[in-house]
Amino acid sequence: MEEVVENTLDLFSDQDSMEYEDYFFNTTVLNSTFVPVMPPVINKTINLLLIVVLTITMVSMGCTMEVSKIKSHILRPKGVGIAVLAQYGVMPLTAFGLAKAFQLAEIPAVVVLICGCCPGGTLSNILALALQGDMNLSIVMTSCSTLLALGMMPLLLFLYCQGFGNLQDFVPYLDIIKSLAMILIPCGIGILLNYYKPQYSKTITRAGIILLMMAVLVVITLVSVGVGGSVLNVLAPRLMAVGSLMPLIGYSFGYIISSLFNLTHKERRTVAMETGCQNIQLCTTILKLAFPMELIGPLFLFPMVYGCLQLIEAAVLIVIFRTHQYLTRNEKEKYEPTQTEEEKSPNGPV
């Protein structure tokens, strides 16, 4: 760990003052030493809670998967293939481009890349439902991107890190693979529960959502107590700009790509949501557990910021869609010819 920290210090020693807003340094910059971001007890509690949150999320997601529907989409893989292309093509490239465009320092760039390379999250299923999308496709897309993450995420991180000097030295590939392998177990448990005990699936999913919300509130409270004002480093202008643009670009290109392949409008809206929404629980857990506290600082909170921004932007799109749908329906009703009593009569005019 000390060697990693020393290498990081060497990387940052020549950065100008603008770089400091993207990373957590000790107030005594001349000493170039890092300090623990939060007390060890709070840190361990947050680590445990994040594991619990991720486990609950993945079991709940597994309970929404139906083997028969997964098989049907595998036999007709056009929609899923386009979705996977959008998820693992658009988002990692977007993260890489934004990290370069905003000239992020090494560690913030790693954080953004990991967020961009994550699979789709369960939030996309809810948003796809709100947009009247194809729910079967949405669930299968989330399932496939999660299963593929075990191979795709480390591979994409390795490829994109080549564009950032010594960045590949700071990516804990083995720890990321371990974290990804861990999520497949609760997901598999959820699939088995849904297959053998489908009557309990909805109850488990609802209970999972409630427990998830409670756990997230506890984590936020603990972070506020432990981190304090250091959380402002995550709200630096450049990181906020990246967090705002990533989901918007994902939604846009997801829709455009699916339109080019002539998917239905329901499928296009689904692919758009699946592309822009990332699994922020997984991303947060990886950043918190795979990186030493002295190295990552409060930047493990970036996925939560991203999650809030992706939800806000999706809500705006849902409002626009619903408004357009309402106005279009009213317009059709307005111009629909009114039948006379004679026309309504089954025998015609009297």
KEMARFI-644530 format. One record per atom (N, C-alpha, C, O, CB): x, y, z. Coordinates in steps of 0.001 Angstrom, whole numbers, plus 500000, padded with zeros to 6 digits. Glycine has a CB too. Layout:
BEGIN
XYZ...
***
This chain:
BEGIN
500832498795500000500000500000500000500868501258500000500577502225499296499058500005501220501940501231500800502817502402500866503435502698499513503602503855499129503916502191501906503777501619498786504400501822497474503421502475496506503792503348495723504898500485496898502151502034496571501132502626495705500950504093496006500859504918495097499808501899495859500896504424497312500725505823497710501911506667497259501732507790496787500548505932499231503145506122497405504325506869496982504300507123495487504646508215495037505597506122497364503886506109494699503786506300493251502760507362492909502966508163491998503427504988492561501657507367493638500621508372493400501120509766493704500816510713492979499391508074494234501879509895494768502435511199495124503357511707494035503366512898493724503185511122496452504137510800493453505030511206492363504241511707491171504638512664490506505928510044491940503104511045490903502285511459489765501713512854489969501615513645489031501154510464489536501336513143491217500661514410491483501609515544491837501161516684491958499681514230492589502880515285492005503784516315492518503923517499491583504172518618492030505138515726492776503762517260490269503943518342489310502628518903488778502622519707487846504778517861488164501520518479489370500238518991488882500020520413489386500471520780490471499073518076489330499334521191488591499058522561489023497874522568489989497297521524490294498773523479487802497534523730490449496521523829491503495145523364491035494311522984491857496431525258492000494895523389489721493588522955489232493350521482489476492201521062489613493457523252487761494411520679489533494258519252489716493792518917491131493184517873491367495565518545489411494089519822492073493776519489493457492281519433493722491861518776494675494412520488494381491467520094492918490040520065493160489448518697492856488325518404493267489350521125492334490196517848492134489706516532491776490224515445492694489959514270492444490078516219490369490935515778493723491511514738494573491642515244496003491693516450496240492884514290494035491695514322496947491700514704498354493127514713498905493732513661499112490815513747499174493642515892499133494967516037499703494869516516501147493868517096501567495808517008498869495926516259501882496011516802503235496117518324503146496581518863502141497232516200504009495687519000504190495752520459504163497196520942504094497457522040503601495060521046505393498125520145504577499534520500504468500086519918503180500661518829503177500341519994505696499910520644502089500308520138500779501818519992500685502309519138499947499801521060499675502560520808501415504022520744501327504551519394501793505585518928501314504652521862502156503839518767502731504282517466503212503924516347502257504491515256502326503690517186504563502954516623501336502508515652500336502124514321500976502489513260500469503600515431499294501393514372502079500956513144502735499444513069502737498751514083502819501498513066504170498939511824502643497510511607502671497069511334504101497853510862504924497113510447501743495845511626504378495291511328505696494070510447505521493405510519504487494931512629506468493753509606506519492538508802506421491323509704506293491207510703507002492393507879507642490425509352505394489260510188505139488243510084506263487523511047506530488617509804503820488169508929506931487203508739508000487762507770509037488700507027508746485864508223507440487207507770510225487669506840511265487536505388510805486610505063510062486873507052512567488455504502511238488437503095510800487121502381511084486672501571510273489552502343511470486494502672512230485235501996512577484144502339511570483428501459511092484782502387513999484024503625511253483018504057510278483343503489508900482446503077508164482940505601510219484632503471508556485058502946507267484659501476507116484128501081506078486574503105507105484918500657508163484573499228508109483066499027508071482572498127507392485167498486509312482335499863508801480873499762508805480308500046507415479406499352506946480266500735509834480848501071506765480402501408505407480729500275504442479914499932503586481057502722504927481927499689504579482303498562503721481307497413503865480870496832502871483723498077504061480957497092505094480017496000505349478637496320504775477999495470504155479912495725506857478188497555504992476875497949504483476814497912502957475803497514502380476523499342504977477900498327502310477931498302500848477837496881500316477182496633499304479202498966500331478491495949500999478393494539500594476959494040500758476432493336499897479365493660501425476333494419501884474943494020502137474018494616501081473147493926500550474497494461503549474209495901500779473382496588499781473519495912498427472520495659497753473774498076499676474751495618498025474985494991496724474357493595496675473769493214495663476497494909496431474482492836497761473896491493497815472379491551497683471784490790496919474283490791499124471754492465498436470299492625498368469867493014496956468893492479496425469823493684499382470595493942496361470259494415495017470323493279494006469425493129493177471201495544494597471388492477494072471577491421493083470579490277493280470125489687492299473003490886493155470232489953494527469198488931494755467863489422494203467142488668493550469069488595496273467536490685494465466292491265493963466265491268492442465235490977491833466114492687494493467402491598491827467468491599490371467304490190489821466631489985488811468790492202489896467930489209490496467786487823490068466351487351490119465932486544489290468638486929490918465583487851491093464174487470491228463303488027490098462176487569489909463638487949492567463806488999489353463051489540488218463369488809486915462713489039485899463346491026488055464361487939486939464779487236485721463997485941485556463857485158486496466292486941485755463493485730484354462795484495484030463578483746482971463911484297481922461356484777483550463871482480483254464699481680482358464081481579480968464798481628479968464909480287482938462769481438480896462096481296479605462250482542478738462467482454477530460620480998479815462131483727479394462265484977478640463702485209478209463956485723477119461777486159479473464641484831479065466051484956478712466354484077477507467079484488476600466957484576479908465798482861477495466005481945476366465438482522475074466067482440474020465360480584476655464230483112475166463593483654473957464395484790473356464472484915472134462188484137474271464993485620474200465814486720473691467157486220473177467734486809472262466032487767474781467659485122473770468918484553473281468712483956471889469593484039471033469452483473474262467520483344471669467215482771470363466983483868469323467182483645468129465986481861470455466565485045469773466414486217468883467279487346469454466775488279470080464886486671468759468589487240469224469537488085469970469749489500469428470637490210469902470843487409470008468954489918468451469194491227467850469116492350468886470027493170468994468190491480466730468021492377469643467841493444470628468898493423471708469438494467472072466483493341471259469202492236472225470203492114473282471596492463472756472383493116473442470197490692473862471888492020471533473196492319470930473424493811470773474507494317471068473319491641469575472396494516470306472488495973470150472635496639471517473393497595471680471241496528469411471896496115472491471954496677473840473334496515474464473855497446475078470908496018474727473927495331474305475267495079474851476296495958474146477219496477474772475647493583474705476123496117472827477012497001472059476933498428472589477954499100472741476646496971470556475711498885472870475532500244473389476123500375474791476801501355475096474041500620473408475858499364475653476315499422477041477832499408477147478412500236477849475741498263477827478476498479476458479925498324476583480706499011475467481934498946475423480275496866476607479978499668474568480649500446473537480573501934473820481584502637473810480048500149472182479343502411474076479117503848474253479649504351475589480391505333475626477634504161474142479281503693476687479589504236478008481085504264478343481565505286478832478870503437479045481845503181478100483292503267478369483984504313477505484869505030477972483947501914478141483570504394476232484160505395475336483802506806475791484627507716475716483688505171473887482575506983476261482142508285476784482959508671478007483422509806478118480644508258477138483136507720478926483921507988480138485361508361479783485923509295480355483908506759481071485941507642478856487313507916478415487403509308477783488301510086478104487787506837477409486472509610476887486490510903476205486314512075477153486992513093477014485416510944475159485403511943478123485174513021479082486356513199480030486718514325480372483908512750479880486959512082480456488135512169481327489274512892480620490015513656481239488590510765481768489409512644479314490433513322478524490076514786478298490914515675478449490624512615477183488810515024477931488374516381477614488492517318478809488865518480478650486943516364477120488180516827479998488244517653481208489582517536481927489763518097483007487127517270482156490529516797481319491898516677481833491909516277483310492560516914484138492653517999481644491176515212483616491131514727484987492469514114485382493170513536484552490004513704485158492809514246486648494014513612487165493819512099487179492723511604486914494353514139488585494900511360487494494884509915487315493795509201488115493013508438487547496212509360487690493737509437489413492773508710490238491325509080489894490504508174489756493041508987491715490969510361489749489612510670489291489291510053487942488152509652487703489422512161489214490286509970487047490066509349485739489743507864485899488873507342485201491305509531484836490438507178486816490158505764487084488724505602487587488006504699487158491164505191488119488319506476488492486965506428489052485921506569487953484955505807487903486775507531490106486117507545487074485177507780485976485149506592485017484080506188484560485550509063485217486319506033484713486389504885483804485684503665484385484952502974483676487845504543483495485899503399485664485236502262486310483720502443486279482981501487486043485727502100487769483266503655486513481833503946486452481304503723485037480216503174484860481554505396486906482066504146484031481649503987482641481642502545482166480871502188481276482538504786481759482499501710482754482614500308482338481691499379483114481642498183482827484037499841482497480965499902484084480059499065484882478863498606484045478491499271483078479570499835486129478261497475484414477054497019483707475847497872484051475924498764484895476761495559484039474746497593483398473526498331483677472985498019485057473236496944485600472480498026482635472241498958485626471708498792486974470222498499486981469549498624485957471980500022487788469709498107488147468288497782488276467390499012488132466203498882487831468033497119489616467948500196488345467161501421488185466651501553486763465583502122486537467992502652488560467408501031485792467005501134484390465690500409484134464918500824483270468094500571483483465423499329484872464168498598484697462975499464485097461946499463484422464181497301485522463119500200486191462049501087486654461836502229485668460701502589485356462373501645488053462935502793485182462842503910484236462266503454482895461500504183482266464224504546484024462638502244482457462077501703481219460566501500481357459813501739480413462766500369480851460129501058482540458695500895482795457983502245482734456894502347482169458461500229484170458594503284483315457999504627483295457905505176481868457023505981481568458821505586484172458806504747480999458801505186479597458022504231478694458074504342477469460231505318479086457294503288479313456508502291478583457385501529477581457027501345476418455328502970477851458548501096478081459464500338477236459158498848477277458166498415477864460902500584477664460029498075476643459904496618476598460561496046477861461787495978477945460564496026475290459745495634478842460280495211480130461061493904480038462047493719480752459157495062481127460628493000479167461379491753478991462782492046478485463761491484478975460650490807478017462870492930477501464175493303476952465012494009477997466218493781478085464012494195475719464382494872478797465103495613479822465742494675480846466911494829481199464165496589480521464971493715481311465478492783482326466572491894481747467582491633482401464334491916482883466363491426480505467373490575479868468652491361479612469752490832479768466837489990478547468506492628479218469680493482478991470492493653480274471717493526480269469247494858478455469796493941481365470483494095482652471176492798483048472299492808483553469488494523483750470490491680482812471059490369483159472312490075482345473342489680482891470024489261482936472212490272481026473341489957480146474539490860480420475676490388480459472922490084478684474293492158480611475403493071480862476079492757482200477289492930482346474912494525480844475283492292483179475850491915484481476722490674484356477823490627484906474731491669485507476231489665483630476994488430483448478266488674482633479318488103482922476127487368482761478161489523481618479315489818480764480343490702481459481498490764481036478856490487479485479929491386482524480833492313483217482079491624483733483142492240483816480115492981484367481959490350484082483096489612484637484283489609483683485434489640484118482689488179484960484002489571482385485091489607481414485281490976480779486408491425480570484845488592480343484157491639480470484215492894479725484787494048480541485549494860480016482840493259479241484428494126481807484853495275482613486377495338482789486965496390482538484181495221483981487043494241483213488508494301483308489173494542481956490168495263481870489041493015483909488617493932480889489196494106479553489112495554479096490098496108478610488488493202478544487950496171479245487768497566478819488623498516479658489195499469479128486285497968478919488711498260480960489562499098481808491023499006481365491730500012481314489428498682483289491462497791481045492839497604480595493094498363479287494134499002479131493142496105480409492143498291478351492315498947477052492319500466477175493191501132476617491212498513476097491360501012477896491235502468477981492302503094478880492659504258478701489856502839478494492807502333479837493854502875480708495164503090479962496036503816480438494086501947481889495310502461478788496530502652478004496667504098477521497764504553477199496542501698476806495546504809477476495575506195477014495903507198478097495862508403477851494270506547476414496234506720479314496532507619480427497877507274481071497897506840482222495413507555481476498938507442480409500270507289481006500413506053481874500388504930481370500598508494481821500563506257483191500764505164484142499476504734484836499514504127485906501777505572485177498354505045484231497075504797484896496828503313485167496218502957486175495946505353484056497310502437484254497061501006484432497686500460485716497270499413486213497595500239483239498683501164486251499319500709487492498430500905488709498705500345489771500626501439487702497379501682488574496528502008489716495179501307489672494325501557490523496315503492489786494973500432488691493712499707488600493878498325489230494648497515488714493247499588487123493183498031490322493292496720490987492436495675490270491342495345490727492863496826492473492934495159489152492156494252488318491671493024489091490516492619488958492981493816487125492544492440489887492183491215490614491036491473491588490106490672491683493401490660491372491103492589492310490041492922493266488721493198492553487651492860493060490443494139494108488803493816491371487585494098490595486955492788490129485738492621490202487903495012489375487787491857489648487278490558489199486631489803490364485588489173490194488418489714488579487250489868491539486686489219492725485315489819493066484371489090493373487649489361493929485217491153493008483952491818493310482870491418492309481720491188492684484135493341493309483251491336491028482294490956489992481843489510490158480671489186489964482904491157488607482792488645490520482440487236490732481481487099491911480584486257491892483708486387490975481672487927492935480816487878494122479369488223493797478452487662494398481341488828495185479148489148492844477775489577492558476997488508491800475766488504491827477785490875491756477702487603491125477011486564490369476343485547491302475342484933490933477992485855489429476889485368492499476328484396493446474935484815493916473988484042493762477260484232494656474776486047494499473412486451494898472457486577493720471259486332493859473460487772495636472987486959492553472143487050491359471628485661490985470455485496490647472928487678490173472512484662491048472113483283490766471098482771491768470178482041491400473324482376490759471255483149493046470289482763494075468904483337493746467886482660493889470759483249495472468891484598493303467624485235492932466961484535491756465743484357491746467851486701492593467755484134490760467208483423489592466597482091490014465511481729489561468309483190488528467299481360490885466804480063491360465516480229492176464589479428492054467882479357492209465469481278493011464262481534493791463072481818492875461967481326493103464485482711494753463314482620491835462245482963490894461805481748490092460645481655489691462702484075489948462725480813489854462418479631489038461640478590489846460658478026489366463716479007488487462092478344491082461475477296491892460367477818492812459431477086493133462532476611492719460471479076493235459477479663494133459020481023493603459222482040494267460053479808495560458408481057492417458031482346491814457033483144492638456952484365492505457456482115490451456267482456493497455270483158494315455903484096495336455245485006495840454392482156495031457176483875495639457870484725496614458687485845495961459221486708496659458781483874497473458784485835494648459682486770493946459308488228494176460169489051494488459672486481492457458022488548494022457594489942494183457817490434495611458222491575495831456118490092493806457548489563496569457747489941497977459221490207498264459570491177498937457218488837498916460079489332497746461527489498497940462011490779497286462820491508497861462295488293497370461519491054496085461937492268495363461505493527496108462287494468496246461351492278493939460259493547496589459771494724497331460536494918498633460921496035498979458272494586497628460754493810499356461514493893500604462942494358500331463519495120501107461525492530501324463504493888499215464858494289498834464967495774498573465951496408498954465300493531497613463949496337497918463951497771497623463882498587498911464584499587499057462773498135496701463023498150499855462892498866501132464202498812501920464670499833502424461740498267501973464793497614502024466056497468502738467173498250502059468042498817502721466437495997502840467138498270500736468145499020499980468073500503500302469102501135500543467961498803498475466865501067500309466703502490500608467155502814502029467786503844502269465245502912500415466830501934502961467238502154504356468766502103504487469368502932505170466586501095505287469377501125503826470834500977503894471539502171503256472566502632503753471273499678503205470983502668502151471584503825501475471539505046502390472508505803502455470852504125500138470424505246503099470309506378504025471337506272505146471939507269505545468890506448504615471534505046505654472526504838506714473928505136506201474723505782506884472453503396507251474230504657504977475561504902504390475797506394504208476875506896504525475706504174503031474798507102503700474933508549503490475178509262504818475997510178504892473669509121502803474465508839505870474643509441507196476052509204507724476699510121508230473615508877508184476525507950507600477869507618508079478944508373507303479925508845507877478112506113507971478744508482505990479706509217505169479735510684505576480806511285505661479361509085503671478561511262505829478495512675506235479244512905507541479922513919507709477032513126506385479113511947508470479799512075509757481300511859509594482105512605510152479227511075510774481672510835508827483080510469508716483890511349507797485053511644508073483188509084508255483272511775506691484016512549505683483911514038505933484897514764505805483507512230504283482723514497506288482543515927506541482696516756505278482149516420504228483534516402507584483448517843505393483620518769504281484402518207503111484382518787502026484291519989504760485096517079503305485890516498502215485031516043501052485526515892499935486701515329502727483732515819501304482846515381500239482751516426499128482370516100498003481461515081500799483089517664499431483053518725498416484014518449497273483843518976496174483384520070499046485048517606497531485966517250496454485264516490495345485649516585494180487113516425496994484221515728495709483470514978494714482574515905493913482208515588492780482640513884495380482216517046494487481345518008493817482135519073493076481598520135492760480422518664494822483415518801492791484230519740492026483597519955490650482995519030490105485693519222491888483722521154490081483031521479488818483277520481487703482341520081487010483450522832488348484532520073487521484814519164486396484186517790486602483670517200485653486323519012486204484223517270487838483591515977488101482072516064487969481442515121487487483967515478489498481478517173488387480042517358488227479662517438486755478622516921486349479583518617488959480506518088485957480256518178484516480302516792483871479461516454483038481288519112483846481300515995484270481419514631483751480200513804484159479619513095483337482720513964484261479817513900485434478666513154485938477362513553485264476452512733485150478543513349487422477258514799484817476047515271484138475997514819482676474936514460482164475966516795484209477145514842482020477192514535480583477132513038480295476557512629479286478452515111479975477717512215481166477774510769480895476398510138480690476191509502479657478477510065482031475449510278481615474142509646481380473399510233480195472717509507479472473286509770482609473521511552479983472838512196478866473332511645477531472537511368476632473043513713478919474651511488477410475237510914476190474801509460476044474503509008474938476789511014476218474762508717477170474327507327477125472892507182476649472606506343475795474474506698478484471978507994477193470580507950476775470455508272475278469736507595474544469736508940477612471162509309474848471049509774473460471562508730472474470867508377471521471818511083473274472771508241472700473364507296471762472690505932471830472632505226470823474848507153472035472182505549472992471423504307473086470208504347472173469908503370471487470991504050474531469510505475472165468330505639471306468734505695469836468087505086468984467553506917471691469807506430469543470244506581468153470685505240467561470296504893466446471392507599468063471489504498468303471995503210467808470853502233467572470819501551466547473005502608468800469919502162468512468785501245468326467896501690467175467263500854466529467959501146469612467834502992466904467055503489465760467712503080464442467026502733463480466913505029465826469037503122464405469758502724463188469516501260462836469565500885461665471255502970463357469253500427463856468995499002463630467498498689463556467088497530463626469638498176464737466691499744463413465242499606463193464521498828464298463625498032464016464998498922461872464910499057465545464147498486466652462850499269466824462743500402466356464976498498467968461881498680467482460613499373467712460833500542468675461863500630469344459542498394468275459844501435468730459980502603469610460080502185471081460819502796471853458787503559469415459341501152471464459426500657472842460839500145473136461395500401474204458384499534473085461406499420472175462752498875472352463795499989472369464777499912473108463072497870471238463585501022471557464531502152471534464578502852472882465654503174473386464146503161470437463412503085473464463376503738474776464034502854475835464693503347476750461921504060475179463845501559475696464450500622476650465967500636476540466668500727477548463921499200476417466472500545475314467926500542475100468536501851475598469632501854476159468259500330473599467827502962475394468327504268475846468518504275477358469553504716477858467360505395475428467508503784478087467599503757479554468682502794480027469430503102480956466249503362480166468766501642479395469756500644479785471178501132479526472101500783480263469510499339479039471352501925478496472692502418478159473155503482479141474294503445479606472711502980476739472289504423479456472694505544480309472754505218481787473470505885482534471763506677480111472007504188482235471972503843483662473066502830483993473154501774483367470585503277484052473894503158484978474955502259485421474611501668486781473808502226487527476302502997485482475225500541487091475027499883488385475875500618489430477025500256489678475412498351488316475295501645490030476068502497490940476404501769492246477408502079492887475291503784491245475561500795492645475880500036493857477163499231493654478033499188494524474709499095494237477258498596492485478458497813492168479681498709492072480743498386492603478269497041490854479526499835491393480651500763491198481155501299492539482361501341492781480232501937490283480233501706493404480611502231494718481337501172495542482342501458496193479371502727495475480817499951495506481430498863496275482834498552495784483744498349496587480567497609496199483013498515494468484342498242493900485332499327494319486445499023494749484270498153492354484929500584494195485824501687494537486174501679496022487306501980496402485187503022494156485200501335496858485426501378498300486291500219498781487121500389499674484099501365499034486098499033498186486790497852498672488097497562497932489016496987498514485886496668498567488191497949496668489364497599495869490513498598496032491670498252495797488977497506494410490198499840496433491224500865496569491497501145498049490562501131498851490799502158495842492746501397498429493037501790499815492425503153500114492348504018499242494565501821500070491995503330501354491326504567501749492202505793501509491706506856501136490927504500503213493530505635501731494437506764501553494540507191500095494922508323499799495812506414502083494198506279499184494347506558497761493066507098497134493102508058496364494778505309497036491927506474497468490672506834496814490023508061497456489327508817496778489707505658496857490246508267498775489644509415499444488128509378499324487548508292499313490187510721498862487471510520499236486007510559499135485496510303497719484292510375497477485499511895499614486394510008496786485972509828495397485120508583495187484501508430494134487178509760494505485078507679496189484203506519496035482729506935496033481854506127495722484463505503497157482459508198496381481092508716496373480655509193494988479483509515494790480968509853497366481573509243494036481224509734492699480067508953492075479180509577491493482439509662491787480029507608492166478887506888491585477542507325492152476543507339491433479056505410491805477505507687493446476247508154494034475821509480493404474640509702493137476389508310495566476798510355493171476501511625492490475999511343491077475024511935490615477761512545492448476693510421490403476284510028489051474860509463489069474048509772488197477270508985488465474572508628490077473246508026490172472149509072490324471090508953489710473196507062491337472395510089491134471412511173491304471201511923490005470071512244489639471863512148492399472303512202489304472219512953488051471529512140486958470741512687486186473617513369487588471815510840486884471177510011485860469677509887486125468884509796485188471828508614485813469289509882487402467872509818487748467157511120487399466040511098486882467702509509489236467797512253487681467200513558487368467003513710485863465944514148485413468085514706487906468021513348485089467934513488483634466894512532483052466165512887482126469304513232482989466832511317483603465826510359483138464419510860483462463496510685482668466060508973483776464259511488484640462953512031485031462509513121484056461330513207483712463008512593486469463445513944483614463127514988482630462659514349481321461679514797480724464361515900482375463361513302480876462977512603479639461603511954479771460817511954478824464022511537479280461317511399480954460015510770481180458903511814481118457849511567480532459992510041482542459136512986481725458138514063481694457899514522480255456755514739479855458595515259482571458975514671479477458842515087478066458040514048477285457146514392476511460244515285477413458372512767477498457669511684476789456193511654477156455335511550476279458311510325477106455894511744478447454501511696478891453708512905478390452541512781478019454437511627480417454352514069478384453689515284477886453388515160476399452289515489475951454566516529478146454366514685475638454173514475474200453057513470473949452232513655473054455478513992473542453038512418474738452008511385474603450622511968474895449659511671474188452304510198475553450527512788475927449251513404476314448757514374475236447582514357474868449400514143477659449663515217474735449276516199473720448879515521472422447932515945471759450415517180473465449598514473472059449288513749470821447924513085470920447158513105469957450370512695470520447608512494472076446313511848472259445183512872472196444149512629471575446273511095473596445390514018472844444361515067472813444144515587471402443021515894471000444748516225473739445241515682470654445138516191469284444344515225468419443549515647467580446535516421468680444559513926468624443825512926467859442345512964468199441491512860467318444390511533468119442047513114469496440656513176469922439960514427469393438772514411469073440572513138471441440734515517469308440169516797468849439742516729467396438697517263467023441182517925469034440556516067466569440278516029465131439528514778464696439317514577463500441564516125464364439123513940465633438339512754465277436933513183464913436289513874465702438313511724466438436420512795463728435078513230463294434008512737464256434046511595464714434775512721461871433054513610464556431955513256465450430844512593464655430380513124463646431421514501466192430419511411465128429355510693464438427996511288464788427745511661465934429393509201464794427112511372463772425735511821464009424908510643464498425356509497464440425109512435462718423714510920464975422829509862465463422482508892464344422356507689464572421548510461466058422324509434463102421987508572461984423119507615461667422886506448461355421648509401460765424389508128461750425552507296461449425742506220462511426211505123462210426813508158461341425368506541463784425498505595464862424492504472464775424725503381465296425362506290466161423337504740464096422295503737463999422740502559463147423268502771462055421030504345463429422546501312463609423011500150462848422297499997461518422827499363460605422828498896463660421075500579461385420309500469460137420554501636459203419943501729458138418833500370460438421460502537459608421744503677458763420711504770458946419926504722459894421804503256457318420692505761458056419746506880458170418307506393458149417956505467457419419968507886457039417480507039458970416068506687459025415336507374457883414124507213457740415448507080460391
***
